[in-house]
Amino acid sequence: MAQIRVRNTGELISGEENVRSFLEQFEVLYEHWDTSKLPAHLANNFTPTDAEKQELLDIYNAEITDLAGRRGYKTWDVIALSDATPNIEELLKKFENIHTHTEDEVRAIAAGEGIFIIKGNDDVGYFDVILSPGDVISVPEGNPHFFTLTDLRKVVAVRLFIETEGWIAHPFADPSFAK
């Protein structure tokens, strides 16, 4: 289950309803999908083949199409990141810069962990949303953020897009942000 760490206070928020309530104030969608649907060969597979990625999409087809219907997403894929990923350090450096998009950035975590660092309001500042299997998050368009890995350094996630070519990151310079 997701947890939130508010950077300027150190406050830790946990529990599905508490997380959802906190994120709603910033128009960030949070849901949780049932990971017991995943067969053992997908549950902790951080180097899935194309066929296994399709199997994952098929397993969560009802959830994906429901979310896509509610939010206007038109296409989706599976991303897997781990130390086995070619050029992982270059990818992480690219991801770990604050940016915005002209559409939502969506992740549904199937295996492993990831963190969205999101800019809140002036009172809250930045907060980390630590995601684990089953967690689904949609950061709204225009909201400064970035995605990275936890110390586990492994994640498999479904990504959903409005634009069929995927989203494009627009750098967001913020001198108030500290990693």
Secondary structure, DSSP 4 states (H G I P E B T S, - for coil): --EEEETTT--EEESHHHHHHHHHTTT-EEEE--GGGS-HHHHT-SS--HHHHHHHHHHTHHHHHHHHHHHT--EEEEEEESTTSTTHHHHHHHHSS-EE-SS-EEEEEEEE-EEEEEE--TTT-EEEEEE-TTEEEEEPTT--EEEE--TT--EEEEEEESSTT----EE---TT---
